[in-house]
Amino acid sequence: MGTRNIGQRLQEWRKRRGLTQRELAALAGVSLSLVRKLEQGEREDARLETLRKFASALNVSTSALIERSHPMTSPATDTGQWESVRRALHGLETDEIAESPTSDGVARSLASAMPLFAGDRYSQLAAALPPMLRDAAALGREGRAVRARVLHHTGWLLTQTRQFELADLALRRALDDASDRLEAAATINTLAWLLIRQGRLSEAIGLAAEWADEVEPRMSRATVAELSTWGWLLVRLSAAAVRDNRPGEAEDAIRLARTAAVAMGGEYAPAGDFLRAFGPLTVAMKRTENAMVEDKPDQVLAMAQRIPVGDLRPTSNNRNRHLLDVAKARVQLRQHAEAFEVLQGIRHEAPEWMIKQHYARDIFGQIVARRRTLTPDMREFADFIQLPV
């Protein structure tokens, strides 16, 4: 993530705490070189998890280090693939429409594209979305509900592929068109995820907390849709809080999310809308993610053993992100062969998703750095993930 002015804030907080650069590096568990390069402006980027380590060592929130540094785009994104989507969102697609679109027609188009979303078929979605967005935009007020769903899924996809500015535009338009409170809250859930990915943690916490309070159901008569929506907002709140060095708030939120999941009695996977899939398995994976953010690899692996990821395939951002956390934990415990096996499994299941994961590249980079020689499979994987070795 971009870290404009973070080096200066890091230095200010370090001096306020009376620490030398070497002492801060030791407390945070990072290299002295990294501290020096950040403070001297020689390095202008750091992972959010690394910034959380600094925040923990300095006893401040992560937001104290990164506030006012909110890049709307990612420095290493392949924007060309999404140019037609950008034009469609901005109303620049000018192809003539042979006949006026209908809400039912757009709904059918979205339904036919669901396997592409769920299967991370980015190249096919890049072609399918522009005409769908154009048709959805041409619908009148009667088309608000389906237009909101098209925009929401587009925003989710763009967040997934690090097209943050476009994702923000799509999600806020989806929110404007949301037909009911649960639809709006589901969109807010994705918007909170976008804010987390941008490092805008305090905003994500505030937004998720506000909407979780807004939609909190009465447990005695709550529907699974209500519990799913509420639970997801609590998961986002927990994810933002743990990254913002607020472990107590993170644990409180994930505990409430588990309460919602248990009340549902199992995983909820509504037909035609994988974004609302939620339940005990989802919460367990997100609790494991929190443990990895807090650098507890032993706890990650212990928790992962109790998660039967083969029994259900949630979205890649849940299941495969969980598996990346498992790989990261194995690297930290020097189980490099096992970590590489996990990475290869994810690649086999979701190659287009995998290649866009900076986290995966970081994990494999650590494997490479700790080996004297690479196997042929590792060299081939390095080419696939575009990591120079």
KABELLIN-V930559 format. One record per backbone hydrogen bond with DSSP energy under -1.0 kcal/mol. CO is the residue of the C=O (numbers start at 1). NH is the residue of the N-H. Records with the same first field share a line. If there is no record, write none. Layout:
CO=NH ; NH
This chain:
1=46
3=6
5=9
6=10
7=11
8=12
9=13
10=14
11=15
12=16
13=17
14=19
15=18
20=24
21=25
22=26
23=27
24=28
25=29 ; 30
31=35
32=36
33=37
34=38
35=39
36=40
37=42 ; 43
38=41
44=3
47=51
48=52
49=53
50=54
51=55
52=56
53=57
54=58
55=60
62=65 ; 66
63=67
66=69
77=79
78=81
79=82
80=83
82=86
83=87
84=88
85=89
86=90
87=92
88=91
102=106
103=107
104=108
105=109
106=110
107=111
108=112
109=113
113=117
114=118
115=119
116=121
117=120
120=122
121=125
122=126
124=128
125=129
128=132
129=133
130=134
131=135
132=136
133=137
134=138
140=143
141=144
143=147
144=148
145=149
146=150
147=151
148=152
149=153
150=154
151=155
152=156
153=157
154=158
155=159
156=160
157=161
158=163
159=162
162=164
163=167
164=168
165=169
166=170
167=171
168=172
169=173
170=174
171=175
172=176
173=177
180=184
181=185
182=186
183=187
184=188
185=189
186=190
187=191
188=192
189=193
190=194
191=195
192=196
193=197
194=198
195=200
196=199
199=201
200=204
201=205
202=206
203=207
204=208
205=209
206=210
207=211
208=212
209=213
210=214
211=215
218=221
223=227
224=228
225=229
226=230
227=231
228=232
229=233
230=234
231=235
232=236
233=237
234=238
235=239
236=240
237=241
238=242
239=243
240=244
241=246
246=250
247=251
248=252
249=253
250=254
251=255
252=256
253=257
254=258
255=259
256=260
257=261
258=262
259=263
260=264
262=265
268=278
270=273
273=276
274=277
278=268
279=283
280=284
281=285
282=286
283=287
284=288
285=289
286=290
287=291
288=292
289=293
290=294
291=296
292=295
296=300
297=301
298=302
299=303
300=304
301=305
303=306
304=307
307=309
308=311
315=318 ; 319
316=321
318=322
319=323
320=324
321=325
322=326
323=327
324=328
325=329
326=330
327=331
328=332
329=333
330=335
331=334
335=339
336=340
337=341
338=342
339=343
340=344
341=345
342=346
343=347
344=348
345=349
346=350
350=354
351=355
353=356
354=357
357=361
358=362
359=363
360=364
361=365
362=366
363=367
364=368
365=369
366=370
368=371
375=379
376=380
377=381
378=382
379=383
380=384
381=385
382=387
